[in-house]
Amino acid sequence: MAMSVPGKSFKSTTYVIPKLFGAVEPQLWRSGTPTVESLPYLATLKLKTVLCLSLEVPTPAVRRFLEANGVSLRHLGLELWQPDLSWRPLSEPLLHEALSVVLQQASYPLLVYCITGTCLTGAVVGLIRKVQGWCFSA
């Protein structure tokens, strides 16, 4: 629906946000896996870095979007995967490297996501809050 004001033209746009999307800090967001439908919204964020914590590979459409917009993809879930039976998705190396990326101002604006937007992403956000000195017992 377009709004009409004399001498001005406005268009109303409806965006689809990624599942469990939220702001963590200015220029730092969290979510579940981005979908094709959420890419127009992500474009408005002018992301510099996307941090994927899951082992699953982003869809070809998401990868093309990131490349076309000059967004750096850090796929820690895949980079740090180890082919042994003791490997677990929530590993100390994954959390350490994720926190290292998040603490680098050069990574911002930054989106952190995992497939569900809860477990791995929540652990990283929890680490950020711990570094910030948040009280978890309150």
C-alpha positions in Angstrom: 0.0 0.0 0.0 1.4 3.4 -1.0 0.9 6.4 1.2 0.2 9.7 -0.5 1.5 13.1 0.7 1.6 16.1 -1.6 5.0 16.3 -3.3 6.2 13.0 -1.7 5.8 9.3 -2.5 6.0 6.5 0.1 5.7 2.8 -0.4 4.9 0.4 2.4 7.0 -2.7 2.4 6.3 -5.9 4.3 9.4 -7.8 5.3 9.7 -11.4 6.5 12.2 -11.7 9.3 14.2 -14.8 10.1 12.8 -17.2 12.7 13.7 -16.1 16.3 15.4 -12.9 15.0 16.4 -10.4 17.6 18.8 -7.6 18.4 21.6 -8.5 20.9 23.4 -5.2 20.8 23.5 -2.3 18.3 24.7 -3.8 14.9 24.6 -7.4 16.4 21.6 -9.7 15.7 20.7 -13.4 16.2 18.3 -15.7 14.4 17.5 -19.1 13.1 18.6 -20.0 9.6 17.8 -17.3 7.0 15.4 -18.2 4.3 14.9 -16.8 0.8 11.9 -14.9 2.1 13.9 -13.2 4.8 16.7 -11.9 2.5 15.1 -8.6 1.6 14.9 -7.8 5.3 18.5 -8.9 5.9 19.5 -6.6 3.1 18.2 -3.6 5.1 20.7 -4.5 7.9 23.7 -3.9 5.6 25.5 -6.8 7.1 29.3 -7.2 6.9 29.5 -10.6 8.5 27.2 -13.6 9.0 28.4 -16.2 11.5 26.8 -19.7 11.0 27.2 -21.9 14.0 25.4 -25.0 12.5 27.0 -27.8 10.5 24.3 -27.4 7.8 25.4 -25.5 4.7 23.4 -22.3 3.9 21.1 -22.7 0.8 22.5 -21.7 -2.6 20.2 -18.6 -2.6 21.5 -17.4 0.8 25.1 -17.9 -0.3 24.4 -16.0 -3.6 22.8 -13.2 -1.6 25.8 -13.0 0.8 28.3 -12.9 -2.1 26.3 -10.4 -4.1 26.1 -8.1 -1.1 29.8 -8.4 -0.1 28.9 -10.2 3.2 31.6 -12.4 4.7 30.3 -15.8 5.8 32.1 -17.5 8.7 30.7 -21.0 8.8 32.1 -22.2 12.1 29.9 -25.2 12.3 31.6 -26.6 9.2 35.1 -25.1 9.8 35.4 -26.7 13.2 33.6 -30.0 12.5 35.7 -33.1 13.5 34.9 -36.6 12.2 35.0 -38.5 15.4 32.3 -40.0 17.6 33.0 -37.7 20.5 32.3 -34.5 18.5 29.4 -32.5 19.7 27.8 -29.4 18.0 28.4 -27.2 21.1 32.1 -27.5 21.5 34.6 -25.3 23.3 36.5 -24.5 20.0 33.2 -23.4 18.4 32.3 -21.1 21.3 35.8 -19.7 21.6 36.0 -18.9 17.9 32.4 -17.5 17.8 33.2 -15.2 20.7 36.4 -14.1 19.0 34.5 -13.1 15.9 31.8 -11.3 17.9 34.4 -9.3 19.9 36.0 -8.0 16.6 34.5 -4.7 15.8 35.6 -5.2 12.2 32.9 -8.0 11.9 30.0 -5.5 12.4 27.2 -5.3 11.4 26.9 -9.0 12.3 24.3 -11.7 12.3 24.9 -14.9 14.4 22.6 -17.9 13.6 22.2 -21.6 13.9 19.6 -23.8 12.4 17.0 -23.3 15.1 18.2 -20.0 16.5 18.2 -21.4 20.0 20.9 -23.8 21.2 24.1 -22.7 19.6 23.1 -19.1 19.1 21.8 -18.9 22.6 25.0 -20.2 24.0 27.0 -17.6 22.1 24.6 -14.8 23.3 25.0 -16.1 26.8 28.8 -15.8 26.5 28.4 -12.3 25.3 26.3 -11.4 28.3 28.8 -13.1 30.6 31.6 -11.0 29.1 29.4 -7.9 29.6 29.0 -8.8 33.3 25.3 -9.6 33.3 24.0 -11.1 36.5 22.3 -14.4 35.6 20.7 -15.0 38.9 18.4 -12.0 38.7 
